[in-house]
C-alpha cells in the first residue's frame, strides 16, 4: 500500500523559474548548468521549473526530458506567449517559500544567485532584483542596448517615480506570499511584467533589494528592441493612469501586507 505522504509535493524553500519560448537548442544547457550550480552552492531545498510559454518547436519535449533526467526539475506549459504569462502561472503554482527567475541565456553570472535569494529568504527584503546599472556591476553589451536600458530607467524615474535602478534584468526573486498578493494586480503578460510588478511593490511600501551583477549580453538574443520599447511605453502610460486614478488598491494592499509609514519615536 502506498503511503499518501509519498505523493505529496516536496517542501521547497526556493523555486527558480526559467521562462522559455522556442528555446529547444538552449534550454538543455541552461537547465544543466543551473542545476549543477544549485546542487553545489545553494544550501536550500531548491526546485528548477521550466515554464514553456506557447513554444511551437520541441522546447516542451526537451524540457520534459530534462525533468525525467534531473531531480528537482519540473515543467509547466502555458498556452499564452510572454515572459510575464509564464512567470505568473509558475509563481502562483509554486509550493516554495521564495520564487525567482532567470532568463534562459544565463546572461547574469550565477555567482549573484545567493546574494539575490538570501536577502529574501532571510526576511530582510520582500523582493530582490539583479541590477546592471549600479556602479559595482560589470556589464558587457552594445552601446545601443546600454543607451536603451538607461533611457528606459530614467523614464521610469521621471514618469512613475520609480527608485529602483534596473527594471528589466532577467534575474529576480520574491517572497511567494508577496507574489500571491501582487500578481493579480499585474496586467502585463510580456516584457513590461517586471516593471509593473516592481512599481506596484514599491508603491505598496515593500522592500526591494538590489544586487550588482556581472552580465554579458547574448549576441543571439531574439528580443525585438523597437517592439519592446513601444510596449513598455504603452505599459508606462497604462500603469501611470491606473495609479493616478487609484484604480489599483495600493492602500488596501499596504494594510494587508503590514507596510505602514515609519513614524519617529516619541
LINPE-V532484 format. One record per run of one state. SS is the DSSP state (H for helix, E for strand, - for the rest). FROM is the first residue (numbers start at 1). LEN is the number of residues. If there is no record, write none. Layout:
SS&FROM&LEN + SS&FROM&LEN
This chain:
-&1&3 + H&4&4 + -&8&6 + E&14&7 + -&21&6 + H&27&15 + -&42&4 + E&46&8 + -&54&5 + H&59&11 + -&70&3 + E&73&6 + -&79&4 + H&83&11 + -&94&4 + E&98&5 + -&103&5 + E&108&1 + -&109&1 + H&110&12 + -&122&5 + E&127&5 + -&132&6 + E&138&3 + -&141&2 + H&143&18 + -&161&10 + E&171&5 + H&176&10 + -&186&7 + H&193&12 + -&205&3 + E&208&5 + -&213&1 + E&214&3 + -&217&8 + H&225&20 + -&245&5 + H&250&7 + -&257&10
